[in-house]
Amino acid sequence: MAERNRVSPRSDIVAIPLRGRFMGNRGCLHRGHTVVRNHSGKRWIICVTDYPARTVPQWSEGHYTVLFFHDEAVALAAGHRPCALCRRERYNDFRAAWQAAHGGGLPSADEMDARLHGERLDASHQHTHEAAWSSLPRGTFTLVDGGPALVLGETVVPWSEGGYAAPSTRPASGTATVLTPPATVAVLAAGYRPDIA
């Protein structure tokens, strides 16, 4: 039986069999094997699943809670960003795209985390925003028929607890309800390409 340590595009921590290609954390969220909070702090990161320099057994007392993401697009939709330690090259790519999208100098992790944290949650629920379908870059998650769906070119691909389903044609006009935080959507539009399963 799957434990509650997977993250959905809606930023929920769920118990589903789909483990995923990436791991990460939001701080220490557990007592024993039970998740007792959504996050602890502003540093929400996306890590590789195998990084010998830093290994924390799942559910270690006093350590961060190991979370799993189906792919990087799911993690970005949930409000995470690449880790500066185990994914340094991708972190640098993300920072460069952030600078291109938002201006100023290369952002620090703290600067990105502060902005993302302000865009992630309304109280304890994921913050969504509206945007024109035509403006959404590849890798953005939206809601379609009430469920998460990934924008891939001219298609949208529904996501569920079993992974991705068959794609459908992306709407040519109108407004989408977007799950991916606005700052990250801008990073995707500036050329950052997430790893998609």
PyRosetta script that sets phi, psi and omega in degrees:
from pyrosetta import init, pose_from_sequence

init()
pose = pose_from_sequence("MAERNRVSPRSDIVAIPLRGRFMGNRGCLHRGHTVVRNHSGKRWIICVTDYPARTVPQWSEGHYTVLFFHDEAVALAAGHRPCALCRRERYNDFRAAWQAAHGGGLPSADEMDARLHGERLDASHQHTHEAAWSSLPRGTFTLVDGGPALVLGETVVPWSEGGYAAPSTRPASGTATVLTPPATVAVLAAGYRPDIA")
pose.set_psi(1, 132.7)
pose.set_omega(1, -178.1)
pose.set_phi(2, -68.0)
pose.set_psi(2, 143.0)
pose.set_omega(2, 175.9)
pose.set_phi(3, -90.2)
pose.set_psi(3, 162.3)
pose.set_omega(3, -178.2)
pose.set_phi(4, -82.3)
pose.set_psi(4, 82.3)
pose.set_omega(4, 178.8)
pose.set_phi(5, -149.3)
pose.set_psi(5, 20.4)
pose.set_omega(5, 174.6)
pose.set_phi(6, -104.3)
pose.set_psi(6, 151.4)
pose.set_omega(6, -178.8)
pose.set_phi(7, -117.3)
pose.set_psi(7, 132.5)
pose.set_omega(7, 178.7)
pose.set_phi(8, -93.0)
pose.set_psi(8, 166.0)
pose.set_omega(8, 175.2)
pose.set_phi(9, -60.7)
pose.set_psi(9, -17.4)
pose.set_omega(9, 177.9)
pose.set_phi(10, -87.5)
pose.set_psi(10, 8.0)
pose.set_omega(10, 176.4)
pose.set_phi(11, 74.7)
pose.set_psi(11, 8.3)
pose.set_omega(11, 177.4)
pose.set_phi(12, -79.5)
pose.set_psi(12, 145.5)
pose.set_omega(12, 172.5)
pose.set_phi(13, -95.3)
pose.set_psi(13, 117.4)
pose.set_omega(13, -168.9)
pose.set_phi(14, -128.4)
pose.set_psi(14, 164.0)
pose.set_omega(14, 175.9)
pose.set_phi(15, -107.2)
pose.set_psi(15, 97.3)
pose.set_omega(15, 178.9)
pose.set_phi(16, -135.8)
pose.set_psi(16, 155.4)
pose.set_omega(16, -179.3)
pose.set_phi(17, -66.8)
pose.set_psi(17, -26.0)
pose.set_omega(17, -175.5)
pose.set_phi(18, -67.8)
pose.set_psi(18, 100.5)
pose.set_omega(18, -175.0)
pose.set_phi(19, -78.3)
pose.set_psi(19, -51.9)
pose.set_omega(19, 174.2)
pose.set_phi(20, 105.7)
pose.set_psi(20, 175.3)
pose.set_omega(20, -172.8)
pose.set_phi(21, -95.6)
pose.set_psi(21, -14.5)
pose.set_omega(21, -177.9)
pose.set_phi(22, -131.9)
pose.set_psi(22, 158.5)
pose.set_omega(22, 171.5)
pose.set_phi(23, -125.3)
pose.set_psi(23, 177.1)
pose.set_omega(23, 178.4)
pose.set_phi(24, 177.4)
pose.set_psi(24, -165.5)
pose.set_omega(24, 179.3)
pose.set_phi(25, -158.6)
pose.set_psi(25, 168.6)
pose.set_omega(25, 174.7)
pose.set_phi(26, -132.3)
pose.set_psi(26, 24.0)
pose.set_omega(26, -175.2)
pose.set_phi(27, 98.3)
pose.set_psi(27, -168.5)
pose.set_omega(27, -179.3)
pose.set_phi(28, -85.5)
pose.set_psi(28, 112.5)
pose.set_omega(28, -174.7)
pose.set_phi(29, -114.7)
pose.set_psi(29, -1.0)
pose.set_omega(29, -169.3)
pose.set_phi(30, -120.6)
pose.set_psi(30, 157.5)
pose.set_omega(30, 164.9)
pose.set_phi(31, -128.0)
pose.set_psi(31, 120.4)
pose.set_omega(31, -172.1)
pose.set_phi(32, 63.7)
pose.set_psi(32, -126.4)
pose.set_omega(32, 177.0)
pose.set_phi(33, -106.3)
pose.set_psi(33, 20.0)
pose.set_omega(33, -176.9)
pose.set_phi(34, -113.1)
pose.set_psi(34, 126.5)
pose.set_omega(34, 174.7)
pose.set_phi(35, -76.6)
pose.set_psi(35, 123.7)
pose.set_omega(35, -174.6)
pose.set_phi(36, -113.1)
pose.set_psi(36, -6.5)
pose.set_omega(36, 176.5)
pose.set_phi(37, -151.2)
pose.set_psi(37, 160.7)
pose.set_omega(37, -178.7)
pose.set_phi(38, -77.6)
pose.set_psi(38, -34.5)
pose.set_omega(38, -178.3)
pose.set_phi(39, -161.6)
pose.set_psi(39, 163.3)
pose.set_omega(39, 174.5)
pose.set_phi(40, -140.5)
pose.set_psi(40, 96.5)
pose.set_omega(40, -177.9)
pose.set_phi(41, 98.2)
pose.set_psi(41, -179.2)
pose.set_omega(41, -174.4)
pose.set_phi(42, -99.9)
pose.set_psi(42, -9.6)
pose.set_omega(42, -175.9)
pose.set_phi(43, -87.4)
pose.set_psi(43, 96.7)
pose.set_omega(43, 177.8)
pose.set_phi(44, -109.4)
pose.set_psi(44, 113.5)
pose.set_omega(44, -172.0)
pose.set_phi(45, -123.3)
pose.set_psi(45, 162.7)
pose.set_omega(45, 177.4)
pose.set_phi(46, -115.9)
pose.set_psi(46, 122.5)
pose.set_omega(46, -176.4)
pose.set_phi(47, -120.7)
pose.set_psi(47, 164.3)
pose.set_omega(47, 169.8)
pose.set_phi(48, -75.1)
pose.set_psi(48, 157.6)
pose.set_omega(48, -177.5)
pose.set_phi(49, -81.0)
pose.set_psi(49, -14.9)
pose.set_omega(49, -177.9)
pose.set_phi(50, -134.1)
pose.set_psi(50, 100.1)
pose.set_omega(50, 179.7)
pose.set_phi(51, -135.2)
pose.set_psi(51, 97.4)
pose.set_omega(51, -171.5)
pose.set_phi(52, -57.3)
pose.set_psi(52, -28.6)
pose.set_omega(52, -176.7)
pose.set_phi(53, -69.6)
pose.set_psi(53, -18.6)
pose.set_omega(53, -179.8)
pose.set_phi(54, -144.7)
pose.set_psi(54, 99.4)
pose.set_omega(54, 179.2)
pose.set_phi(55, -120.3)
pose.set_psi(55, 123.4)
pose.set_omega(55, 176.9)
pose.set_phi(56, -122.8)
pose.set_psi(56, 117.9)
pose.set_omega(56, 177.7)
pose.set_phi(57, -60.7)
pose.set_psi(57, 144.8)
pose.set_omega(57, 179.1)
pose.set_phi(58, -56.4)
pose.set_psi(58, 137.9)
pose.set_omega(58, 176.7)
pose.set_phi(59, 65.7)
pose.set_psi(59, 27.7)
pose.set_omega(59, 176.9)
pose.set_phi(60, -69.2)
pose.set_psi(60, 130.4)
pose.set_omega(60, -179.0)
pose.set_phi(61, -62.3)
pose.set_psi(61, 129.7)
pose.set_omega(61, 176.7)
pose.set_phi(62, 79.1)
pose.set_psi(62, 2.3)
pose.set_omega(62, 178.6)
pose.set_phi(63, -112.5)
pose.set_psi(63, 167.2)
pose.set_omega(63, -179.9)
pose.set_phi(64, -60.0)
pose.set_psi(64, 154.5)
pose.set_omega(64, 177.8)
pose.set_phi(65, -85.7)
pose.set_psi(65, 121.5)
pose.set_omega(65, 179.1)
pose.set_phi(66, -74.4)
pose.set_psi(66, 122.0)
pose.set_omega(66, 179.2)
pose.set_phi(67, -115.3)
pose.set_psi(67, 155.4)
pose.set_omega(67, -179.0)
pose.set_phi(68, -124.6)
pose.set_psi(68, 143.6)
pose.set_omega(68, -179.8)
pose.set_phi(69, -123.7)
pose.set_psi(69, 138.2)
pose.set_omega(69, 177.3)
pose.set_phi(70, -54.3)
pose.set_psi(70, -46.3)
pose.set_omega(70, 175.8)
pose.set_phi(71, -158.2)
pose.set_psi(71, -177.8)
pose.set_omega(71, -175.6)
pose.set_phi(72, -70.0)
pose.set_psi(72, -33.3)
pose.set_omega(72, 178.7)
pose.set_phi(73, -62.5)
pose.set_psi(73, -39.4)
pose.set_omega(73, 176.0)
pose.set_phi(74, -62.1)
pose.set_psi(74, -45.9)
pose.set_omega(74, -179.1)
pose.set_phi(75, -62.7)
pose.set_psi(75, -41.6)
pose.set_omega(75, 178.4)
pose.set_phi(76, -64.7)
pose.set_psi(76, -40.9)
pose.set_omega(76, 178.3)
pose.set_phi(77, -61.2)
pose.set_psi(77, -36.6)
pose.set_omega(77, -179.5)
pose.set_phi(78, -74.4)
pose.set_psi(78, -8.1)
pose.set_omega(78, 175.9)
pose.set_phi(79, 105.9)
pose.set_psi(79, 9.1)
pose.set_omega(79, -179.9)
pose.set_phi(80, -89.4)
pose.set_psi(80, 168.2)
pose.set_omega(80, 175.2)
pose.set_phi(81, -140.7)
pose.set_psi(81, 161.5)
pose.set_omega(81, -176.6)
pose.set_phi(82, -60.6)
pose.set_psi(82, 143.8)
pose.set_omega(82, 177.9)
pose.set_phi(83, -71.4)
pose.set_psi(83, 138.4)
pose.set_omega(83, 179.4)
pose.set_phi(84, -79.3)
pose.set_psi(84, -14.5)
pose.set_omega(84, -177.7)
pose.set_phi(85, -93.5)
pose.set_psi(85, -64.2)
pose.set_omega(85, -173.5)
pose.set_phi(86, -85.8)
pose.set_psi(86, -13.1)
pose.set_omega(86, 179.4)
pose.set_phi(87, -128.8)
pose.set_psi(87, 47.4)
pose.set_omega(87, -171.7)
pose.set_phi(88, -55.9)
pose.set_psi(88, -43.5)
pose.set_omega(88, -178.7)
pose.set_phi(89, -63.2)
pose.set_psi(89, -43.8)
pose.set_omega(89, 179.1)
pose.set_phi(90, -69.6)
pose.set_psi(90, -35.2)
pose.set_omega(90, 174.2)
pose.set_phi(91, -59.6)
pose.set_psi(91, -45.6)
pose.set_omega(91, 179.0)
pose.set_phi(92, -64.8)
pose.set_psi(92, -38.6)
pose.set_omega(92, 175.6)
pose.set_phi(93, -62.1)
pose.set_psi(93, -42.4)
pose.set_omega(93, 180.0)
pose.set_phi(94, -63.9)
pose.set_psi(94, -44.6)
pose.set_omega(94, 178.7)
pose.set_phi(95, -61.3)
pose.set_psi(95, -42.7)
pose.set_omega(95, -179.8)
pose.set_phi(96, -64.1)
pose.set_psi(96, -42.3)
pose.set_omega(96, 177.7)
pose.set_phi(97, -67.4)
pose.set_psi(97, -35.8)
pose.set_omega(97, 176.2)
pose.set_phi(98, -61.1)
pose.set_psi(98, -46.8)
pose.set_omega(98, 178.8)
pose.set_phi(99, -60.8)
pose.set_psi(99, -44.4)
pose.set_omega(99, 178.7)
pose.set_phi(100, -61.8)
pose.set_psi(100, -37.8)
pose.set_omega(100, -177.5)
pose.set_phi(101, -77.4)
pose.set_psi(101, -38.5)
pose.set_omega(101, -169.2)
pose.set_phi(102, -112.2)
pose.set_psi(102, -7.9)
pose.set_omega(102, -179.8)
pose.set_phi(103, 79.1)
pose.set_psi(103, -177.2)
pose.set_omega(103, -179.4)
pose.set_phi(104, 77.8)
pose.set_psi(104, -167.0)
pose.set_omega(104, 178.1)
pose.set_phi(105, -81.2)
pose.set_psi(105, 178.4)
pose.set_omega(105, 175.4)
pose.set_phi(106, -60.8)
pose.set_psi(106, 127.6)
pose.set_omega(106, -176.3)
pose.set_phi(107, -75.5)
pose.set_psi(107, 150.1)
pose.set_omega(107, 171.5)
pose.set_phi(108, -82.1)
pose.set_psi(108, 165.6)
pose.set_omega(108, 175.3)
pose.set_phi(109, -58.4)
pose.set_psi(109, -42.4)
pose.set_omega(109, -178.9)
pose.set_phi(110, -62.0)
pose.set_psi(110, -40.4)
pose.set_omega(110, 179.5)
pose.set_phi(111, -64.5)
pose.set_psi(111, -44.8)
pose.set_omega(111, 179.5)
pose.set_phi(112, -65.6)
pose.set_psi(112, -43.7)
pose.set_omega(112, -178.4)
pose.set_phi(113, -62.7)
pose.set_psi(113, -39.1)
pose.set_omega(113, -179.9)
pose.set_phi(114, -64.3)
pose.set_psi(114, -44.3)
pose.set_omega(114, -179.7)
pose.set_phi(115, -67.8)
pose.set_psi(115, -45.8)
pose.set_omega(115, 179.8)
pose.set_phi(116, -60.6)
pose.set_psi(116, -39.2)
pose.set_omega(116, -178.4)
pose.set_phi(117, -63.7)
pose.set_psi(117, -36.2)
pose.set_omega(117, 177.2)
pose.set_phi(118, -69.0)
pose.set_psi(118, -19.6)
pose.set_omega(118, -177.9)
pose.set_phi(119, -102.9)
pose.set_psi(119, -6.6)
pose.set_omega(119, -173.2)
pose.set_phi(120, -80.8)
pose.set_psi(120, -45.5)
pose.set_omega(120, -165.0)
pose.set_phi(121, -127.7)
pose.set_psi(121, 143.2)
pose.set_omega(121, 163.8)
pose.set_phi(122, -111.0)
pose.set_psi(122, 108.9)
pose.set_omega(122, -170.0)
pose.set_phi(123, 57.7)
pose.set_psi(123, -116.3)
pose.set_omega(123, -179.3)
pose.set_phi(124, -108.1)
pose.set_psi(124, 9.0)
pose.set_omega(124, -177.7)
pose.set_phi(125, -110.0)
pose.set_psi(125, 152.8)
pose.set_omega(125, -179.3)
pose.set_phi(126, -61.8)
pose.set_psi(126, 133.7)
pose.set_omega(126, 175.4)
pose.set_phi(127, -79.5)
pose.set_psi(127, 132.9)
pose.set_omega(127, 172.8)
pose.set_phi(128, -114.0)
pose.set_psi(128, 165.6)
pose.set_omega(128, 176.6)
pose.set_phi(129, -145.4)
pose.set_psi(129, 164.2)
pose.set_omega(129, -178.3)
pose.set_phi(130, -103.5)
pose.set_psi(130, 143.8)
pose.set_omega(130, 176.8)
pose.set_phi(131, -154.5)
pose.set_psi(131, 154.4)
pose.set_omega(131, 176.7)
pose.set_phi(132, -65.1)
pose.set_psi(132, 136.3)
pose.set_omega(132, 177.5)
pose.set_phi(133, -53.3)
pose.set_psi(133, -39.6)
pose.set_omega(133, -175.7)
pose.set_phi(134, -66.7)
pose.set_psi(134, -17.3)
pose.set_omega(134, -176.5)
pose.set_phi(135, -91.3)
pose.set_psi(135, -8.5)
pose.set_omega(135, -169.2)
pose.set_phi(136, -84.0)
pose.set_psi(136, 125.4)
pose.set_omega(136, 179.3)
pose.set_phi(137, -81.1)
pose.set_psi(137, 164.1)
pose.set_omega(137, 175.4)
pose.set_phi(138, -55.0)
pose.set_psi(138, 135.5)
pose.set_omega(138, 177.7)
pose.set_phi(139, 98.6)
pose.set_psi(139, -4.2)
pose.set_omega(139, 178.4)
pose.set_phi(140, -83.4)
pose.set_psi(140, 140.3)
pose.set_omega(140, 173.9)
pose.set_phi(141, -101.3)
pose.set_psi(141, 136.6)
pose.set_omega(141, 177.5)
pose.set_phi(142, -127.1)
pose.set_psi(142, 179.9)
pose.set_omega(142, 169.6)
pose.set_phi(143, -104.0)
pose.set_psi(143, 129.8)
pose.set_omega(143, 175.1)
pose.set_phi(144, -130.7)
pose.set_psi(144, 123.0)
pose.set_omega(144, -177.0)
pose.set_phi(145, 52.9)
pose.set_psi(145, 36.9)
pose.set_omega(145, 176.0)
pose.set_phi(146, 83.3)
pose.set_psi(146, -4.0)
pose.set_omega(146, -179.8)
pose.set_phi(147, -121.7)
pose.set_psi(147, 162.4)
pose.set_omega(147, -179.3)
pose.set_phi(148, -67.8)
pose.set_psi(148, 141.7)
pose.set_omega(148, 176.7)
pose.set_phi(149, -145.3)
pose.set_psi(149, 140.5)
pose.set_omega(149, -176.8)
pose.set_phi(150, -94.5)
pose.set_psi(150, 131.7)
pose.set_omega(150, 174.7)
pose.set_phi(151, -80.8)
pose.set_psi(151, 121.9)
pose.set_omega(151, 176.3)
pose.set_phi(152, -133.1)
pose.set_psi(152, 97.1)
pose.set_omega(152, -178.7)
pose.set_phi(153, 60.6)
pose.set_psi(153, -124.7)
pose.set_omega(153, -178.3)
pose.set_phi(154, -92.0)
pose.set_psi(154, 13.8)
pose.set_omega(154, 178.7)
pose.set_phi(155, -123.0)
pose.set_psi(155, 162.8)
pose.set_omega(155, 167.5)
pose.set_phi(156, -123.6)
pose.set_psi(156, 139.0)
pose.set_omega(156, -174.3)
pose.set_phi(157, -119.4)
pose.set_psi(157, 111.3)
pose.set_omega(157, -179.7)
pose.set_phi(158, -62.1)
pose.set_psi(158, 144.1)
pose.set_omega(158, 177.1)
pose.set_phi(159, -117.7)
pose.set_psi(159, 140.3)
pose.set_omega(159, 176.2)
pose.set_phi(160, -141.6)
pose.set_psi(160, -175.9)
pose.set_omega(160, -179.9)
pose.set_phi(161, -62.0)
pose.set_psi(161, -16.0)
pose.set_omega(161, 177.0)
pose.set_phi(162, -96.9)
pose.set_psi(162, -1.6)
pose.set_omega(162, -178.5)
pose.set_phi(163, 111.4)
pose.set_psi(163, -155.1)
pose.set_omega(163, -177.0)
pose.set_phi(164, -82.8)
pose.set_psi(164, 145.4)
pose.set_omega(164, 177.5)
pose.set_phi(165, -106.6)
pose.set_psi(165, -170.9)
pose.set_omega(165, -179.1)
pose.set_phi(166, -67.0)
pose.set_psi(166, 138.1)
pose.set_omega(166, -179.8)
pose.set_phi(167, -72.5)
pose.set_psi(167, 157.8)
pose.set_omega(167, 172.0)
pose.set_phi(168, -130.5)
pose.set_psi(168, 168.6)
pose.set_omega(168, -177.7)
pose.set_phi(169, -70.5)
pose.set_psi(169, 132.9)
pose.set_omega(169, 177.7)
pose.set_phi(170, -69.7)
pose.set_psi(170, 137.4)
pose.set_omega(170, 176.9)
pose.set_phi(171, -56.5)
pose.set_psi(171, 138.1)
pose.set_omega(171, -177.8)
pose.set_phi(172, -82.4)
pose.set_psi(172, -18.0)
pose.set_omega(172, -179.1)
pose.set_phi(173, -148.0)
pose.set_psi(173, 176.4)
pose.set_omega(173, 178.4)
pose.set_phi(174, 93.2)
pose.set_psi(174, -173.5)
pose.set_omega(174, -173.3)
pose.set_phi(175, -116.3)
pose.set_psi(175, 137.9)
pose.set_omega(175, 177.3)
pose.set_phi(176, -104.4)
pose.set_psi(176, 148.6)
pose.set_omega(176, 168.2)
pose.set_phi(177, -90.2)
pose.set_psi(177, 118.2)
pose.set_omega(177, -170.1)
pose.set_phi(178, -104.5)
pose.set_psi(178, 133.1)
pose.set_omega(178, 176.8)
pose.set_phi(179, -89.5)
pose.set_psi(179, -39.9)
pose.set_omega(179, -178.8)
pose.set_phi(180, -62.6)
pose.set_psi(180, 131.2)
pose.set_omega(180, -178.0)
pose.set_phi(181, -56.2)
pose.set_psi(181, 146.5)
pose.set_omega(181, -177.7)
pose.set_phi(182, -55.0)
pose.set_psi(182, -40.2)
pose.set_omega(182, 179.8)
pose.set_phi(183, -62.7)
pose.set_psi(183, -37.4)
pose.set_omega(183, 179.1)
pose.set_phi(184, -73.9)
pose.set_psi(184, -37.3)
pose.set_omega(184, 175.0)
pose.set_phi(185, -57.5)
pose.set_psi(185, -42.3)
pose.set_omega(185, 178.2)
pose.set_phi(186, -63.8)
pose.set_psi(186, -37.7)
pose.set_omega(186, 177.2)
pose.set_phi(187, -64.0)
pose.set_psi(187, -41.9)
pose.set_omega(187, 177.0)
pose.set_phi(188, -64.0)
pose.set_psi(188, -41.0)
pose.set_omega(188, 179.8)
pose.set_phi(189, -66.0)
pose.set_psi(189, -27.8)
pose.set_omega(189, 179.9)
pose.set_phi(190, -83.1)
pose.set_psi(190, 0.5)
pose.set_omega(190, 172.1)
pose.set_phi(191, 117.7)
pose.set_psi(191, -1.6)
pose.set_omega(191, 176.8)
pose.set_phi(192, -70.1)
pose.set_psi(192, 130.8)
pose.set_omega(192, -177.1)
pose.set_phi(193, -112.9)
pose.set_psi(193, 105.8)
pose.set_omega(193, -178.6)
pose.set_phi(194, -71.7)
pose.set_psi(194, 153.9)
pose.set_omega(194, 174.9)
pose.set_phi(195, -77.1)
pose.set_psi(195, 117.9)
pose.set_omega(195, -176.2)
pose.set_phi(196, -116.2)
pose.set_psi(196, 133.0)
pose.set_omega(196, -177.3)
pose.set_phi(197, -66.0)
pose.dump_pdb("model.pdb")
